[in-house]
Structures are given as C-alpha cells and as structure tokens.
Amino acid sequence: MQLLKLNDTIRFMSARKLTMAISALLILASIASMAIRGLNFGLDFTGGTAVEVGFSQPADLAKIRSVLAENGFADASVQLFGSSQDVLVRLAPRGSEVKAETIGNQLIAALKQADSSVEMRRIEFVGPSVGEDLKEQGGLAMLTALICILMYVAFRFEYRFAIGAVAALFHDVIITMGLFSLLDLEFDLTILAAILAVIGYSLNDTIVVSDRIRENFRKVRIDDTIEIINISLTQTLNRTLVTSITTILVLIALFVWGGQTIHGFATALLFGVFIGTYSSVYVASSVAVAMGVSKEDLIPVEVEKEGADLDAMP
C-alpha cells in the first residue's frame, strides 16, 4: 500500500487544544444564553393562536401592531409570512373558554377597521397542555437518539470513539440551540426536526472519519496516534467538503427563497452543517485522543485456531 507522504498530510490535530478551548467557550456561552434568555418557544410548545391574514397591498407591520394594540391585542406577535402581503399574527393563550375562531374573528374585525381588504387565510390553535407534552416528547426524542448513537458507535468501533461521537453531537445541538436563544429566533417543531437532522448529518461525517481512522490504525505502519488521525482526516477531507458544500448550497436556496414557513428550519440546518462539519473533524477525534485511544485498541485480536499447536509439532 502506498502511504501518504508527511508533507501531504494536514496537521489537524496540532490545533486540537485551541479548537477544544473554542468549543468549550461556545458551549458555555450557549448554556448561559439559554439559562438567562431562554428559548423563544413557538406556539407548538407554549400554546396559543396563530392567525394568517392577507392584504391586497404590502402590509405595514408597524400600523398593524398599533391597530391590534388599540383593540386589546397588545401582546400579539406580527411578522411577514412568505410575502409582503401575507402576515402571521400569533397570540398567547386567552383562556380555555375563548375559542380560536372567536379570537380570529375579533382580530380580523380590528384589522378591517384600518384596511377593508384584509382576509383571513387560516387559524391554528394549540392548547398549553399539548405544547408542554410536545416539549417533553421532543427532548426525549433527542436524548433517545443520542443514547442509541452511543450504543451503535461503541459496538461498531470502540467506546472511546463512541464517547467522542456523542460529545460532538451534544456540541452541535447545544451550540445550535444557543444560536436560537442568542438571536431570539422562534423555536418550534420544525426547528426540533432540523436539530434531529443535524444530529444525523454530523453523525454520518463522524462515522466516515472514524471508519477511516480504524482502517489506518490497522494498515498504516506508524505507531503515532496523532499522525494516523491526521492522515485519516486528510484522506476524508475531499468527501467532507463536497458533501458540506453541496448541502450548504441547497440550504442557502431554501433560506433565501423558501419563504417564512421554512426560514427557521433552513437557518438551523445551515448553521448545523457548519458546526457539524467542524465537530466531525475536531471534536470527535480530539475527545478520542484525549481519552487515550491507541493503535492496539482497534487492531483485531488474533484467535488461535484449535489444533494449531498439534499441527506445528514435528
């Protein structure tokens, strides 16, 4: 087998201490932001009413907020929804005795005072108890996914790689959620789905890198663990970049032209692909190195065949 020359190998692991320090700071900042600012949970989790309305002309959001405030909807959240003529109004729960249809009719009546062309497109209502159940089930879904990944990678490779892979996934999830907390972006079920997709994307990269590291541990005649990991990361770099760039191009298109409905979903995936690619290269491998993974850990044990001693006798 023709080995890579030392000059052809990118020294990824030489920066592992710096990158781990950066990752630790990002994680601490994300946790602090979520603890202080919290997440801006959408109606899927908090409960409430969402009313989509349409205008014949581009909507003036400031005027809409003013009209709603004058008519008892001061807590309404108003934003464009897909185009300048479509507006989504979100309202906090107003008691179980008030029906969503009643709220929608009151809201439309208030808006018609300022613009008679307003028409209601749809009304959605989520009860607080349903939202709380969704929040709990969503958290359990992420936790279950991470536990299953830990078990699979430990069985497929080695427990140090399993811990490194799960550490990378925790890293990606926490920092992505921290971004939504810091920017006060709405966190709903579509964002939760995007985070689960980020877990799958990051895991795919981590598995590819781990498989190449294991292969090189067995084949490359070098005892230096750091050097073998550098060689493996260099060999998988082209595949990682091609996959990431093509995915990012699609996500940029969704982010720019996909409309408000999937804007948050595209934002979470776009950031998740960046952070997932970074963690696959640095976090997972650096954690495995820090835990002392070595060539001997991944070389299969030779099983002595039964009767081999007898065959060797003259």
N, C-alpha and C positions, 0 to 999 in steps of 0.2 A: 504493500500500500504506500502510495506517495504521500508523504506528510507535508503539511503547510510549512513554509519557511517562517522563521521567527519574525522576519520583517513584514510578513503578510498578515500577521495576527494583530488585531486591535486590542489594546490593553484595557478592556472594560473594567476589570476588577481592580485596577490601580486607583480608580475613583470611587471604590465602594464605600469607604469611610465618609467621604464628602456627600455622596448620594444618600446614604443612610441617615446622615445628620439632617439633610434637606427634607427627606421623607418624614423623619420624626417631628420636625418643626411644622410641616404641613398637617400632619395628623393632629398634633396638639392644637394648632390654630383652628382646625375643623371642629374638634371636640369642644373647644372654648366657644366658638361661634354658635354651635348647636345648643350648648348649655346656657348661653347668655341671650342670644337672639331667638333660638328655637328654629323650627321649620315652619314655613308658610303653608300649612296643610290646606289642600283644596277641599271642595265640598264632598268629595268621595270619602274623606276621613272625618271632617268636622260636622257634616250635615248642613242642610240649608237649601236654598232655592236658587237655581240658575235660569235666567230668562234671556233668550236670544231675540233681539229685535232688529228690524231692518228699516233703513231710511232711504228715501229717494235721492238724497244728496249726501255728500261726505259728512259724516257725523262730527259735531263739535262736542268733544268729550267734556270739556270744562262746563259748557252750558248744560249738558245732560246731568252732570253731578249737581249743579246748582239747582236745577228743577227738581231732582229727586230729593235733595236735602230740604227744600221748601215744603215737600209733600210727605215728610215723615220717613224718608229712606236715606238718612244721613250716613248710615253705615254701609251703603251699597258700594260695591267694587265695580267700576266701569272700565271696560277695555275694548279695543277693536278686536274683531273676531274674523280673521281671514281677509277682509277688505275694509276700505274706509267707510263703507255704507252698512256694514254689519257690526253690531255691538253686543257684547255679552255683559249682562248685569248679574252680579252674584250677591245674594243676601244671606245673612246669618239666620239661623232658625228663629222663628217668631212664635213658638209655642205649638203644641200638638193639635190645638183646636183650630188653628188657622191653616186652611188648605192652600196648596201651592197655586191652584188655579185662581183662587181669590187674590192672592198676592200678585200674581201675574196681571190680572185684570186691573188692580189698583195701580200697578206700575205703568201699564200701557195708558191708562186714563190720564195719569200725571204727565206722561211724555206727550200725549196728543194735545195737551194744552199749549205746548210750545211748537209742535210740528204735527199737523194733522195727517201727514203721510206715513207716520210710524205704523208698522205692522209687526205683530208678534209671530216669531218663527217656531219657537219651541219653549217648553217649560220642563225643567227637571227638578225633582226633589229627592233629597237623601236625608233620612232621619239620623239624629245623633247616635243612636244605639247601633245602627247599621254602620255608620262611619267608624265607630270605635272598634267594632268587630273586624272591619276591613284593615284597620291599622294593626291590630293584633295578628291577624292572619298573614298580613304582608311581612311583618317582622319574622314570624315563624317560618315563612317560605324562604327568606334569605338565610336564616340560621340553619334550616334543614339542608339547603343546597350546599352550604359551606361544610357541614358535617359529612355529607355524602362525598364531597370532593376530597376531604381529608382522608377518608377511608379508602377511596379508589386510588389516589396517588400513593398512599402508603403501601397498598397491595401491589400496585403496578411498578413502582420504583423502589423507594426506600423512605423510611419515616422522616428523615431529615429533609428530603425533597418535598414530602407532604406538608410538613410544617412551613417550609418556605413558600409553597404554592398558596396555602391558606393565608399566610401572612400577607402575601401580595394581593390576594383578593380582599382581605379586610382593609388593606391600604387603599385599594381602588374605591371600595364602597364608601369608606369614611370620608375620603377627600372629595369624592363626587357629591355626597350629601352636604359636606361643609361648604362647597361652592354654592349650592342652592340656598343654604342658610345665610351665607355672607351676602349674596346678591338679592336675597328675599324673593326668590323665584317660587312660583306655586309648585307644591309637591303633591301630586295626585297619583292615581293608579297607573297612568301612562308613564310617569317618571319611575315608579316602582318597577314596572315592566322593563324600562330601559336599563335600570340598575342590574336586574337579573340578566339582561342581555350582555351588559358589560362584564359580569362575572363569567359568563360563558365565553366571551371573546378573549378575555385575559387568560382564562384557564387554557384555552386552545393554544395560545402562544407559549404559555408556561410548559405545557406538556411536550410541545415540539422541542423546546430548548432542553428540557430535562432528558428527553429521549436521546438527543444528540450527545449530551454530556455523558450519559450512561454508556452509549456506544463508544465514545472516545476513551473513556476510562478503561474499557476492555481492550481496545485496539491500539491506541497510541502508546508508544514505548517511552512515556515520560512519567516520572513519579511526582511532578509538581502539580498539585490540585488546581492552583490558580491558573497555571498555564493551560491546562486541559480545558478549564471552563472558558478561558479567553478564546481558545481555538474553536470551541463549540459555538459560542456566541457569534464569532466572526462567520462561521460557516452557515449559520441560520439567519444572518443579518439581511441578506437579499430577500429571502422569503418574508421576513418580518416587515421590511419596508414596503414591499409590493402589496402585501395584504393590508397594511395600515393605510397606505396612500389611496388605494382604490376604495377602501371603506370610507375614508375621510371625504373623498370627492363626492360620493353618493350622499353622505350626511350633510355636506355643505349645500348641495342642491335642495335637500329636504328643509334645511334650516332657512334658506333664502326664499324658496318658492313654495314650500309645503303648507304655508298658512298657519294661523294661530293654533289650530287644533293640535298639530304635532310639533309645534315650536319647542315646547319643553322637552318632549321626547327626543328630538334631534339634538337639543343642547346637551342633554345628559349623555347621549351616546357619543357625540362629538368629543366632549371632554373626556369621557370614559375611555375612548380609543387611545387618546394621547397618553393618559395616565396608565392605562393597561399595558401599552407597549413599553413604557418606561419601567413599570414594575416587573414585567417579564424578563427584561434584560438585567436589571439591577437588584430589585428587592428579593425575588425568589432565590436567585443564585447567591446573593450576599448572605442571606439567612442560612442557607445550607453550608456555606463556607464557615460562617461564624459558629455553627454547631459542630464543626469538625468533620464534615464528610470527606472521605478519602477514597482512593482507588480500590482499596481492599473491601470497602463496603458494597461495591457494585459488581465485583468480579464473582461470577457464579462458583460455588463450591464444587470441586470435582468429586463425584461419587465413585467410590471404588467398586468395581464390578465384582460380583460374587464369583469366587473361584479364581480370581486373578493371581493370588499367591500360589495356588497349585500349578497354574499354567507357567509361572515363572520358574518353578523348580525344574532342575535337570532330569 
